[in-house]
Amino acid sequence: MTPFGEKVRELRKQKGILLKKMAMDLGVSSAYLSALEHGYRGCPGTGFLQQICGYFNLIWDEVEEIKQLAQLSRPRVIVDTSGLSPQATELANVLAETIRELDVETLQWIISEIRGRQAPLKGPTH
C-alpha cells in the first residue's frame, strides 16, 4: 500500500463508501481503484486527483496533503546515484536489498531520521 492509497482508503471508510461505489461514481473500474489503494498502480494524474478531492469535498490543507501523498506514492522508484558519494550508492543498495524485511517502526524511524536531517542547519548562536 502507498501513502496515497492508505489515505484514499481511510477517507472512503470514514464516509462508509464501498470501493465499487466510489469507482462507479468516479467513472473508473473497481480494479483500478483497488490497485491505486494497494500500490499496484502509481499515483494518478492531476485530473483524477482533483476528482478524488472533489468527491470527498476536501478543502485547502486536505487537498495539499493528498497531493503530497500522491507524489510520495510511486511504488517503483529508480534511485540514480551516479555522481553522488559512495555512501549514497551504498544506502540506495542496502535499502533496495532490505526494505521488504524492515518493519513499519523501523521504516518510520528511517523516514523521520532523513527528514529531520533535511532541516536547514543552524549557525552558531551568540
N, C-alpha and C positions, 0 to 999 in steps of 0.2 A: 504494500500500500504506500502511496505517496502522501506527503503533507496535504496536497490539494485534494486528493481522493478522500483522505480522512476527514477533511473539513466539509466537503460536499455531503458525505455520508452523515456526519454529525448534524448538519443543517436539515437534511432530509428526515432524519429520525426525530429531531426536535419538533418538526411540523407534522410528523406522523404520515409522511408521504412514502408510498411504496416506490421502489426503483422503477417498476414497469410503468406506473402512472406518470412519474416525472419524465421518463424517456418519451412517452407518448405526448405529453404536454409540450416538450421542447422539440419534438419532431425528429428524434434520433432513436436508434434501436436500443433496447434494454441491454443488449450485449455490449454496445459501445459505451454506454453509461457505466455499466458494471466494470468494463475494462479500465475506464478512467478512474473509478473509485479504487480499484485494486492495483493500479500502477502498471497495467499491461499496455496502456496507451500513454503517450507523452502528454504534456499539458495541452489543453485545447487552444484553438485560435482565439484572437481577441473578440470576434463576433459571438462565438459560443460562450465565451467567458462573460460577456455582457448579458447574454440571455440568462445565464445562471444567476448572476447578480440581480437581475430584474425579477426572476422567478421567485427568489427568496426575499425580495424587497429590501436588499441590503443598502445601507447608507454609507457615507464617506469612508470612515475608518474601516468598516467591514469590507468594502469594495477594495480598498488598498491592501488589506490583509489577504484577501483571496487572490488578488493579482500577484502578490509576493509569493504566496504559497504555490501558485501555478508555475512561477519562474523557477522555484526550487524543486519542481516535481518531474524532472526528466529522469525516467527510470534507467536509461542507458546513457551514461556520461563518458565522454572521452576527455582525459586529462593530458594535455600536451605540456610536458616538462622540458621540451627542448630549449636550450639556452638558460635554463634555471640551474640552481645549485644541485650537486649530487644528493643532498638531503631531500630536496623537493621530489626528485625522481624516486628516491627510496621510500618516502612517505606515500607517494601515489601507488607504488607497487605493493607495499605492505598492506595498505588499506584495501586494494583490489584483491589481494590474496586472503585476507582475514575477515572482511566485512560480514560475510554470512555467518560467521561464528560469534560475532560480538552481540552481547545482549543490549537491550534498549537503554539500560542505565549507563553502560559504557559508551554507547553511541552518543547519548545526550551529553555525557561528560566531555567527549572529544569535541562536539559541536560548540559547547559552552567555552571550552578552553580556546579554541580557534577564534571564536567571535570576541572573546574577552581580550585577546591579543591584537585584534584589529582596531581597538580603540586608539585614538591619537596618543602618542607618547607625550607626557607632560614634562616640561623642562624643570630645572631646579627651582624650588620655592625659596624666596628670601624672606 
